[in-house]
Amino acid sequence: MFRIRNIDHIVLRVTDLRAMLAFYVDILGCSVEREKPGIGLYQLRAGGSLIDLVPVSEPLGRAGGAPPGREGRNLDHLCLHIEPFHPQALVRYLRARDIEPGPVETRYGATGNGPSLYIQDPEGNTVELKGSPPA
């Protein structure tokens, strides 16, 4: 038998690769790990996991059907465990980049109850930023 250890990667089909790279790299701090432009795959390192961006105008993205939009999204939300989680500093950081965060609330995740807030990426995907449970 096997057991799940963590999330390995998530794949987001995107319509504006440049805006999505700017959001995940410049704002959230992911790094570009690998690019395969011939098939349309851009892999970003997010801690121990990967976020794959697949433009819908390129081969891999076209294989998935219609592009994401108001009537059809790729997922409900993606949760990224971040450290440190300093609510006031995080909210200031996001607002300085024209991102309006939702309220900081205690939510349950893989490591238990901890503080989190929701934001939207440039294509409307919800991203939860979550801190560790209190010590």
Phi and psi in radians as a Rosetta constraint file:
Dihedral C 1 N 2 CA 2 C 2 CIRCULARHARMONIC -2.341 0.35
Dihedral N 2 CA 2 C 2 N 3 CIRCULARHARMONIC 2.907 0.35
Dihedral C 2 N 3 CA 3 C 3 CIRCULARHARMONIC -2.391 0.35
Dihedral N 3 CA 3 C 3 N 4 CIRCULARHARMONIC 2.589 0.35
Dihedral C 3 N 4 CA 4 C 4 CIRCULARHARMONIC -1.361 0.35
Dihedral N 4 CA 4 C 4 N 5 CIRCULARHARMONIC 2.314 0.35
Dihedral C 4 N 5 CA 5 C 5 CIRCULARHARMONIC -1.699 0.35
Dihedral N 5 CA 5 C 5 N 6 CIRCULARHARMONIC -0.723 0.35
Dihedral C 5 N 6 CA 6 C 6 CIRCULARHARMONIC -2.980 0.35
Dihedral N 6 CA 6 C 6 N 7 CIRCULARHARMONIC 3.120 0.35
Dihedral C 6 N 7 CA 7 C 7 CIRCULARHARMONIC -1.391 0.35
Dihedral N 7 CA 7 C 7 N 8 CIRCULARHARMONIC 2.207 0.35
Dihedral C 7 N 8 CA 8 C 8 CIRCULARHARMONIC -1.413 0.35
Dihedral N 8 CA 8 C 8 N 9 CIRCULARHARMONIC -0.924 0.35
Dihedral C 8 N 9 CA 9 C 9 CIRCULARHARMONIC -2.781 0.35
Dihedral N 9 CA 9 C 9 N 10 CIRCULARHARMONIC 2.848 0.35
Dihedral C 9 N 10 CA 10 C 10 CIRCULARHARMONIC -2.297 0.35
Dihedral N 10 CA 10 C 10 N 11 CIRCULARHARMONIC 2.528 0.35
Dihedral C 10 N 11 CA 11 C 11 CIRCULARHARMONIC -2.001 0.35
Dihedral N 11 CA 11 C 11 N 12 CIRCULARHARMONIC 2.168 0.35
Dihedral C 11 N 12 CA 12 C 12 CIRCULARHARMONIC -1.953 0.35
Dihedral N 12 CA 12 C 12 N 13 CIRCULARHARMONIC 2.156 0.35
Dihedral C 12 N 13 CA 13 C 13 CIRCULARHARMONIC -1.430 0.35
Dihedral N 13 CA 13 C 13 N 14 CIRCULARHARMONIC 2.243 0.35
Dihedral C 13 N 14 CA 14 C 14 CIRCULARHARMONIC -2.235 0.35
Dihedral N 14 CA 14 C 14 N 15 CIRCULARHARMONIC 2.685 0.35
Dihedral C 14 N 15 CA 15 C 15 CIRCULARHARMONIC -1.800 0.35
Dihedral N 15 CA 15 C 15 N 16 CIRCULARHARMONIC -0.417 0.35
Dihedral C 15 N 16 CA 16 C 16 CIRCULARHARMONIC -2.241 0.35
Dihedral N 16 CA 16 C 16 N 17 CIRCULARHARMONIC 1.523 0.35
Dihedral C 16 N 17 CA 17 C 17 CIRCULARHARMONIC -1.003 0.35
Dihedral N 17 CA 17 C 17 N 18 CIRCULARHARMONIC -0.761 0.35
Dihedral C 17 N 18 CA 18 C 18 CIRCULARHARMONIC -1.035 0.35
Dihedral N 18 CA 18 C 18 N 19 CIRCULARHARMONIC -0.828 0.35
Dihedral C 18 N 19 CA 19 C 19 CIRCULARHARMONIC -1.128 0.35
Dihedral N 19 CA 19 C 19 N 20 CIRCULARHARMONIC -0.690 0.35
Dihedral C 19 N 20 CA 20 C 20 CIRCULARHARMONIC -1.202 0.35
Dihedral N 20 CA 20 C 20 N 21 CIRCULARHARMONIC -0.700 0.35
Dihedral C 20 N 21 CA 21 C 21 CIRCULARHARMONIC -1.082 0.35
Dihedral N 21 CA 21 C 21 N 22 CIRCULARHARMONIC -0.772 0.35
Dihedral C 21 N 22 CA 22 C 22 CIRCULARHARMONIC -1.048 0.35
Dihedral N 22 CA 22 C 22 N 23 CIRCULARHARMONIC -0.733 0.35
Dihedral C 22 N 23 CA 23 C 23 CIRCULARHARMONIC -1.138 0.35
Dihedral N 23 CA 23 C 23 N 24 CIRCULARHARMONIC -0.960 0.35
Dihedral C 23 N 24 CA 24 C 24 CIRCULARHARMONIC -1.284 0.35
Dihedral N 24 CA 24 C 24 N 25 CIRCULARHARMONIC -0.556 0.35
Dihedral C 24 N 25 CA 25 C 25 CIRCULARHARMONIC -1.546 0.35
Dihedral N 25 CA 25 C 25 N 26 CIRCULARHARMONIC -1.003 0.35
Dihedral C 25 N 26 CA 26 C 26 CIRCULARHARMONIC -1.290 0.35
Dihedral N 26 CA 26 C 26 N 27 CIRCULARHARMONIC -0.610 0.35
Dihedral C 26 N 27 CA 27 C 27 CIRCULARHARMONIC -1.670 0.35
Dihedral N 27 CA 27 C 27 N 28 CIRCULARHARMONIC -0.838 0.35
Dihedral C 27 N 28 CA 28 C 28 CIRCULARHARMONIC -1.555 0.35
Dihedral N 28 CA 28 C 28 N 29 CIRCULARHARMONIC -0.222 0.35
Dihedral C 28 N 29 CA 29 C 29 CIRCULARHARMONIC 1.541 0.35
Dihedral N 29 CA 29 C 29 N 30 CIRCULARHARMONIC 0.242 0.35
Dihedral C 29 N 30 CA 30 C 30 CIRCULARHARMONIC -1.204 0.35
Dihedral N 30 CA 30 C 30 N 31 CIRCULARHARMONIC 2.811 0.35
Dihedral C 30 N 31 CA 31 C 31 CIRCULARHARMONIC -2.100 0.35
Dihedral N 31 CA 31 C 31 N 32 CIRCULARHARMONIC 2.602 0.35
Dihedral C 31 N 32 CA 32 C 32 CIRCULARHARMONIC -1.306 0.35
Dihedral N 32 CA 32 C 32 N 33 CIRCULARHARMONIC 2.083 0.35
Dihedral C 32 N 33 CA 33 C 33 CIRCULARHARMONIC -1.688 0.35
Dihedral N 33 CA 33 C 33 N 34 CIRCULARHARMONIC -0.673 0.35
Dihedral C 33 N 34 CA 34 C 34 CIRCULARHARMONIC -2.742 0.35
Dihedral N 34 CA 34 C 34 N 35 CIRCULARHARMONIC 2.473 0.35
Dihedral C 34 N 35 CA 35 C 35 CIRCULARHARMONIC -2.232 0.35
Dihedral N 35 CA 35 C 35 N 36 CIRCULARHARMONIC 2.343 0.35
Dihedral C 35 N 36 CA 36 C 36 CIRCULARHARMONIC -2.274 0.35
Dihedral N 36 CA 36 C 36 N 37 CIRCULARHARMONIC 1.272 0.35
Dihedral C 36 N 37 CA 37 C 37 CIRCULARHARMONIC -1.071 0.35
Dihedral N 37 CA 37 C 37 N 38 CIRCULARHARMONIC -0.417 0.35
Dihedral C 37 N 38 CA 38 C 38 CIRCULARHARMONIC -1.072 0.35
Dihedral N 38 CA 38 C 38 N 39 CIRCULARHARMONIC -0.562 0.35
Dihedral C 38 N 39 CA 39 C 39 CIRCULARHARMONIC -1.907 0.35
Dihedral N 39 CA 39 C 39 N 40 CIRCULARHARMONIC -0.197 0.35
Dihedral C 39 N 40 CA 40 C 40 CIRCULARHARMONIC 1.504 0.35
Dihedral N 40 CA 40 C 40 N 41 CIRCULARHARMONIC 0.959 0.35
Dihedral C 40 N 41 CA 41 C 41 CIRCULARHARMONIC -2.323 0.35
Dihedral N 41 CA 41 C 41 N 42 CIRCULARHARMONIC 2.177 0.35
Dihedral C 41 N 42 CA 42 C 42 CIRCULARHARMONIC -2.252 0.35
Dihedral N 42 CA 42 C 42 N 43 CIRCULARHARMONIC 1.943 0.35
Dihedral C 42 N 43 CA 43 C 43 CIRCULARHARMONIC -1.820 0.35
Dihedral N 43 CA 43 C 43 N 44 CIRCULARHARMONIC 2.240 0.35
Dihedral C 43 N 44 CA 44 C 44 CIRCULARHARMONIC -1.980 0.35
Dihedral N 44 CA 44 C 44 N 45 CIRCULARHARMONIC 2.380 0.35
Dihedral C 44 N 45 CA 45 C 45 CIRCULARHARMONIC -1.429 0.35
Dihedral N 45 CA 45 C 45 N 46 CIRCULARHARMONIC 2.195 0.35
Dihedral C 45 N 46 CA 46 C 46 CIRCULARHARMONIC -2.212 0.35
Dihedral N 46 CA 46 C 46 N 47 CIRCULARHARMONIC 1.463 0.35
Dihedral C 46 N 47 CA 47 C 47 CIRCULARHARMONIC 1.114 0.35
Dihedral N 47 CA 47 C 47 N 48 CIRCULARHARMONIC -2.182 0.35
Dihedral C 47 N 48 CA 48 C 48 CIRCULARHARMONIC -1.530 0.35
Dihedral N 48 CA 48 C 48 N 49 CIRCULARHARMONIC 0.126 0.35
Dihedral C 48 N 49 CA 49 C 49 CIRCULARHARMONIC -2.166 0.35
Dihedral N 49 CA 49 C 49 N 50 CIRCULARHARMONIC 3.020 0.35
Dihedral C 49 N 50 CA 50 C 50 CIRCULARHARMONIC -2.131 0.35
Dihedral N 50 CA 50 C 50 N 51 CIRCULARHARMONIC 2.558 0.35
Dihedral C 50 N 51 CA 51 C 51 CIRCULARHARMONIC -2.018 0.35
Dihedral N 51 CA 51 C 51 N 52 CIRCULARHARMONIC 2.012 0.35
Dihedral C 51 N 52 CA 52 C 52 CIRCULARHARMONIC -1.655 0.35
Dihedral N 52 CA 52 C 52 N 53 CIRCULARHARMONIC 2.268 0.35
Dihedral C 52 N 53 CA 53 C 53 CIRCULARHARMONIC -1.854 0.35
Dihedral N 53 CA 53 C 53 N 54 CIRCULARHARMONIC 2.204 0.35
Dihedral C 53 N 54 CA 54 C 54 CIRCULARHARMONIC -2.189 0.35
Dihedral N 54 CA 54 C 54 N 55 CIRCULARHARMONIC 1.787 0.35
Dihedral C 54 N 55 CA 55 C 55 CIRCULARHARMONIC -1.097 0.35
Dihedral N 55 CA 55 C 55 N 56 CIRCULARHARMONIC 2.348 0.35
Dihedral C 55 N 56 CA 56 C 56 CIRCULARHARMONIC -1.206 0.35
Dihedral N 56 CA 56 C 56 N 57 CIRCULARHARMONIC -0.195 0.35
Dihedral C 56 N 57 CA 57 C 57 CIRCULARHARMONIC -1.557 0.35
Dihedral N 57 CA 57 C 57 N 58 CIRCULARHARMONIC -0.055 0.35
Dihedral C 57 N 58 CA 58 C 58 CIRCULARHARMONIC -1.973 0.35
Dihedral N 58 CA 58 C 58 N 59 CIRCULARHARMONIC 2.948 0.35
Dihedral C 58 N 59 CA 59 C 59 CIRCULARHARMONIC -0.877 0.35
Dihedral N 59 CA 59 C 59 N 60 CIRCULARHARMONIC -0.894 0.35
Dihedral C 59 N 60 CA 60 C 60 CIRCULARHARMONIC -1.112 0.35
Dihedral N 60 CA 60 C 60 N 61 CIRCULARHARMONIC -0.741 0.35
Dihedral C 60 N 61 CA 61 C 61 CIRCULARHARMONIC -1.151 0.35
Dihedral N 61 CA 61 C 61 N 62 CIRCULARHARMONIC -0.691 0.35
Dihedral C 61 N 62 CA 62 C 62 CIRCULARHARMONIC -1.095 0.35
Dihedral N 62 CA 62 C 62 N 63 CIRCULARHARMONIC -0.554 0.35
Dihedral C 62 N 63 CA 63 C 63 CIRCULARHARMONIC -1.148 0.35
Dihedral N 63 CA 63 C 63 N 64 CIRCULARHARMONIC -0.335 0.35
Dihedral C 63 N 64 CA 64 C 64 CIRCULARHARMONIC -1.543 0.35
Dihedral N 64 CA 64 C 64 N 65 CIRCULARHARMONIC 0.009 0.35
Dihedral C 64 N 65 CA 65 C 65 CIRCULARHARMONIC 1.616 0.35
Dihedral N 65 CA 65 C 65 N 66 CIRCULARHARMONIC -2.629 0.35
Dihedral C 65 N 66 CA 66 C 66 CIRCULARHARMONIC -1.058 0.35
Dihedral N 66 CA 66 C 66 N 67 CIRCULARHARMONIC 2.617 0.35
Dihedral C 66 N 67 CA 67 C 67 CIRCULARHARMONIC -1.243 0.35
Dihedral N 67 CA 67 C 67 N 68 CIRCULARHARMONIC 2.780 0.35
Dihedral C 67 N 68 CA 68 C 68 CIRCULARHARMONIC -1.134 0.35
Dihedral N 68 CA 68 C 68 N 69 CIRCULARHARMONIC 2.621 0.35
Dihedral C 68 N 69 CA 69 C 69 CIRCULARHARMONIC -2.974 0.35
Dihedral N 69 CA 69 C 69 N 70 CIRCULARHARMONIC -2.928 0.35
Dihedral C 69 N 70 CA 70 C 70 CIRCULARHARMONIC -1.073 0.35
Dihedral N 70 CA 70 C 70 N 71 CIRCULARHARMONIC -0.556 0.35
Dihedral C 70 N 71 CA 71 C 71 CIRCULARHARMONIC -1.686 0.35
Dihedral N 71 CA 71 C 71 N 72 CIRCULARHARMONIC -0.115 0.35
Dihedral C 71 N 72 CA 72 C 72 CIRCULARHARMONIC -2.712 0.35
Dihedral N 72 CA 72 C 72 N 73 CIRCULARHARMONIC 1.833 0.35
Dihedral C 72 N 73 CA 73 C 73 CIRCULARHARMONIC -1.796 0.35
Dihedral N 73 CA 73 C 73 N 74 CIRCULARHARMONIC 2.902 0.35
Dihedral C 73 N 74 CA 74 C 74 CIRCULARHARMONIC -1.465 0.35
Dihedral N 74 CA 74 C 74 N 75 CIRCULARHARMONIC -0.433 0.35
Dihedral C 74 N 75 CA 75 C 75 CIRCULARHARMONIC -2.863 0.35
Dihedral N 75 CA 75 C 75 N 76 CIRCULARHARMONIC 2.919 0.35
Dihedral C 75 N 76 CA 76 C 76 CIRCULARHARMONIC -1.317 0.35
Dihedral N 76 CA 76 C 76 N 77 CIRCULARHARMONIC -1.006 0.35
Dihedral C 76 N 77 CA 77 C 77 CIRCULARHARMONIC -2.823 0.35
Dihedral N 77 CA 77 C 77 N 78 CIRCULARHARMONIC 2.838 0.35
Dihedral C 77 N 78 CA 78 C 78 CIRCULARHARMONIC -1.997 0.35
Dihedral N 78 CA 78 C 78 N 79 CIRCULARHARMONIC 2.295 0.35
Dihedral C 78 N 79 CA 79 C 79 CIRCULARHARMONIC -1.926 0.35
Dihedral N 79 CA 79 C 79 N 80 CIRCULARHARMONIC 2.198 0.35
Dihedral C 79 N 80 CA 80 C 80 CIRCULARHARMONIC -1.961 0.35
Dihedral N 80 CA 80 C 80 N 81 CIRCULARHARMONIC 2.130 0.35
Dihedral C 80 N 81 CA 81 C 81 CIRCULARHARMONIC -1.372 0.35
Dihedral N 81 CA 81 C 81 N 82 CIRCULARHARMONIC 2.106 0.35
Dihedral C 81 N 82 CA 82 C 82 CIRCULARHARMONIC -2.088 0.35
Dihedral N 82 CA 82 C 82 N 83 CIRCULARHARMONIC 2.663 0.35
Dihedral C 82 N 83 CA 83 C 83 CIRCULARHARMONIC -2.486 0.35
Dihedral N 83 CA 83 C 83 N 84 CIRCULARHARMONIC 2.415 0.35
Dihedral C 83 N 84 CA 84 C 84 CIRCULARHARMONIC -1.374 0.35
Dihedral N 84 CA 84 C 84 N 85 CIRCULARHARMONIC 2.864 0.35
Dihedral C 84 N 85 CA 85 C 85 CIRCULARHARMONIC -1.977 0.35
Dihedral N 85 CA 85 C 85 N 86 CIRCULARHARMONIC 1.655 0.35
Dihedral C 85 N 86 CA 86 C 86 CIRCULARHARMONIC -1.911 0.35
Dihedral N 86 CA 86 C 86 N 87 CIRCULARHARMONIC 1.762 0.35
Dihedral C 86 N 87 CA 87 C 87 CIRCULARHARMONIC -0.892 0.35
Dihedral N 87 CA 87 C 87 N 88 CIRCULARHARMONIC -0.879 0.35
Dihedral C 87 N 88 CA 88 C 88 CIRCULARHARMONIC -1.132 0.35
Dihedral N 88 CA 88 C 88 N 89 CIRCULARHARMONIC -0.768 0.35
Dihedral C 88 N 89 CA 89 C 89 CIRCULARHARMONIC -1.138 0.35
Dihedral N 89 CA 89 C 89 N 90 CIRCULARHARMONIC -0.686 0.35
Dihedral C 89 N 90 CA 90 C 90 CIRCULARHARMONIC -1.143 0.35
Dihedral N 90 CA 90 C 90 N 91 CIRCULARHARMONIC -0.774 0.35
Dihedral C 90 N 91 CA 91 C 91 CIRCULARHARMONIC -1.104 0.35
Dihedral N 91 CA 91 C 91 N 92 CIRCULARHARMONIC -0.760 0.35
Dihedral C 91 N 92 CA 92 C 92 CIRCULARHARMONIC -1.051 0.35
Dihedral N 92 CA 92 C 92 N 93 CIRCULARHARMONIC -0.791 0.35
Dihedral C 92 N 93 CA 93 C 93 CIRCULARHARMONIC -1.010 0.35
Dihedral N 93 CA 93 C 93 N 94 CIRCULARHARMONIC -0.851 0.35
Dihedral C 93 N 94 CA 94 C 94 CIRCULARHARMONIC -1.149 0.35
Dihedral N 94 CA 94 C 94 N 95 CIRCULARHARMONIC -0.809 0.35
Dihedral C 94 N 95 CA 95 C 95 CIRCULARHARMONIC -1.096 0.35
Dihedral N 95 CA 95 C 95 N 96 CIRCULARHARMONIC -0.588 0.35
Dihedral C 95 N 96 CA 96 C 96 CIRCULARHARMONIC -1.131 0.35
Dihedral N 96 CA 96 C 96 N 97 CIRCULARHARMONIC -0.297 0.35
Dihedral C 96 N 97 CA 97 C 97 CIRCULARHARMONIC -1.913 0.35
Dihedral N 97 CA 97 C 97 N 98 CIRCULARHARMONIC 0.368 0.35
Dihedral C 97 N 98 CA 98 C 98 CIRCULARHARMONIC 1.066 0.35
Dihedral N 98 CA 98 C 98 N 99 CIRCULARHARMONIC 0.595 0.35
Dihedral C 98 N 99 CA 99 C 99 CIRCULARHARMONIC -2.012 0.35
Dihedral N 99 CA 99 C 99 N 100 CIRCULARHARMONIC 2.096 0.35
Dihedral C 99 N 100 CA 100 C 100 CIRCULARHARMONIC -1.644 0.35
Dihedral N 100 CA 100 C 100 N 101 CIRCULARHARMONIC 1.905 0.35
Dihedral C 100 N 101 CA 101 C 101 CIRCULARHARMONIC -1.384 0.35
Dihedral N 101 CA 101 C 101 N 102 CIRCULARHARMONIC 2.709 0.35
Dihedral C 101 N 102 CA 102 C 102 CIRCULARHARMONIC -1.337 0.35
Dihedral N 102 CA 102 C 102 N 103 CIRCULARHARMONIC 3.140 0.35
Dihedral C 102 N 103 CA 103 C 103 CIRCULARHARMONIC -1.197 0.35
Dihedral N 103 CA 103 C 103 N 104 CIRCULARHARMONIC 2.612 0.35
Dihedral C 103 N 104 CA 104 C 104 CIRCULARHARMONIC -1.380 0.35
Dihedral N 104 CA 104 C 104 N 105 CIRCULARHARMONIC 2.170 0.35
Dihedral C 104 N 105 CA 105 C 105 CIRCULARHARMONIC -2.393 0.35
Dihedral N 105 CA 105 C 105 N 106 CIRCULARHARMONIC 2.819 0.35
Dihedral C 105 N 106 CA 106 C 106 CIRCULARHARMONIC -1.496 0.35
Dihedral N 106 CA 106 C 106 N 107 CIRCULARHARMONIC 2.187 0.35
Dihedral C 106 N 107 CA 107 C 107 CIRCULARHARMONIC -2.344 0.35
Dihedral N 107 CA 107 C 107 N 108 CIRCULARHARMONIC 2.710 0.35
Dihedral C 107 N 108 CA 108 C 108 CIRCULARHARMONIC -1.574 0.35
Dihedral N 108 CA 108 C 108 N 109 CIRCULARHARMONIC 2.415 0.35
Dihedral C 108 N 109 CA 109 C 109 CIRCULARHARMONIC -2.569 0.35
Dihedral N 109 CA 109 C 109 N 110 CIRCULARHARMONIC -2.843 0.35
Dihedral C 109 N 110 CA 110 C 110 CIRCULARHARMONIC -1.044 0.35
Dihedral N 110 CA 110 C 110 N 111 CIRCULARHARMONIC -0.505 0.35
Dihedral C 110 N 111 CA 111 C 111 CIRCULARHARMONIC -1.796 0.35
Dihedral N 111 CA 111 C 111 N 112 CIRCULARHARMONIC 0.140 0.35
Dihedral C 111 N 112 CA 112 C 112 CIRCULARHARMONIC 1.870 0.35
Dihedral N 112 CA 112 C 112 N 113 CIRCULARHARMONIC -2.885 0.35
Dihedral C 112 N 113 CA 113 C 113 CIRCULARHARMONIC -1.270 0.35
Dihedral N 113 CA 113 C 113 N 114 CIRCULARHARMONIC 2.336 0.35
Dihedral C 113 N 114 CA 114 C 114 CIRCULARHARMONIC -2.798 0.35
Dihedral N 114 CA 114 C 114 N 115 CIRCULARHARMONIC 2.936 0.35
Dihedral C 114 N 115 CA 115 C 115 CIRCULARHARMONIC -1.241 0.35
Dihedral N 115 CA 115 C 115 N 116 CIRCULARHARMONIC 2.555 0.35
Dihedral C 115 N 116 CA 116 C 116 CIRCULARHARMONIC -2.737 0.35
Dihedral N 116 CA 116 C 116 N 117 CIRCULARHARMONIC 2.855 0.35
Dihedral C 116 N 117 CA 117 C 117 CIRCULARHARMONIC -2.562 0.35
Dihedral N 117 CA 117 C 117 N 118 CIRCULARHARMONIC 2.778 0.35
Dihedral C 117 N 118 CA 118 C 118 CIRCULARHARMONIC -1.920 0.35
Dihedral N 118 CA 118 C 118 N 119 CIRCULARHARMONIC 2.506 0.35
Dihedral C 118 N 119 CA 119 C 119 CIRCULARHARMONIC -2.375 0.35
Dihedral N 119 CA 119 C 119 N 120 CIRCULARHARMONIC 2.990 0.35
Dihedral C 119 N 120 CA 120 C 120 CIRCULARHARMONIC -2.028 0.35
Dihedral N 120 CA 120 C 120 N 121 CIRCULARHARMONIC 2.394 0.35
Dihedral C 120 N 121 CA 121 C 121 CIRCULARHARMONIC -1.411 0.35
Dihedral N 121 CA 121 C 121 N 122 CIRCULARHARMONIC 3.062 0.35
Dihedral C 121 N 122 CA 122 C 122 CIRCULARHARMONIC -1.059 0.35
Dihedral N 122 CA 122 C 122 N 123 CIRCULARHARMONIC -0.307 0.35
Dihedral C 122 N 123 CA 123 C 123 CIRCULARHARMONIC -1.897 0.35
Dihedral N 123 CA 123 C 123 N 124 CIRCULARHARMONIC 0.262 0.35
Dihedral C 123 N 124 CA 124 C 124 CIRCULARHARMONIC 1.541 0.35
Dihedral N 124 CA 124 C 124 N 125 CIRCULARHARMONIC 0.073 0.35
Dihedral C 124 N 125 CA 125 C 125 CIRCULARHARMONIC -1.277 0.35
Dihedral N 125 CA 125 C 125 N 126 CIRCULARHARMONIC 2.395 0.35
Dihedral C 125 N 126 CA 126 C 126 CIRCULARHARMONIC -1.468 0.35
Dihedral N 126 CA 126 C 126 N 127 CIRCULARHARMONIC 2.268 0.35
Dihedral C 126 N 127 CA 127 C 127 CIRCULARHARMONIC -2.068 0.35
Dihedral N 127 CA 127 C 127 N 128 CIRCULARHARMONIC 2.146 0.35
Dihedral C 127 N 128 CA 128 C 128 CIRCULARHARMONIC -1.675 0.35
Dihedral N 128 CA 128 C 128 N 129 CIRCULARHARMONIC 2.209 0.35
Dihedral C 128 N 129 CA 129 C 129 CIRCULARHARMONIC -1.774 0.35
Dihedral N 129 CA 129 C 129 N 130 CIRCULARHARMONIC 2.109 0.35
Dihedral C 129 N 130 CA 130 C 130 CIRCULARHARMONIC -2.205 0.35
Dihedral N 130 CA 130 C 130 N 131 CIRCULARHARMONIC 2.373 0.35
Dihedral C 130 N 131 CA 131 C 131 CIRCULARHARMONIC -1.674 0.35
Dihedral N 131 CA 131 C 131 N 132 CIRCULARHARMONIC 3.022 0.35
Dihedral C 131 N 132 CA 132 C 132 CIRCULARHARMONIC -1.258 0.35
Dihedral N 132 CA 132 C 132 N 133 CIRCULARHARMONIC 2.742 0.35
Dihedral C 132 N 133 CA 133 C 133 CIRCULARHARMONIC -1.079 0.35
Dihedral N 133 CA 133 C 133 N 134 CIRCULARHARMONIC 2.651 0.35
Dihedral C 133 N 134 CA 134 C 134 CIRCULARHARMONIC -1.043 0.35
Dihedral N 134 CA 134 C 134 N 135 CIRCULARHARMONIC 2.564 0.35
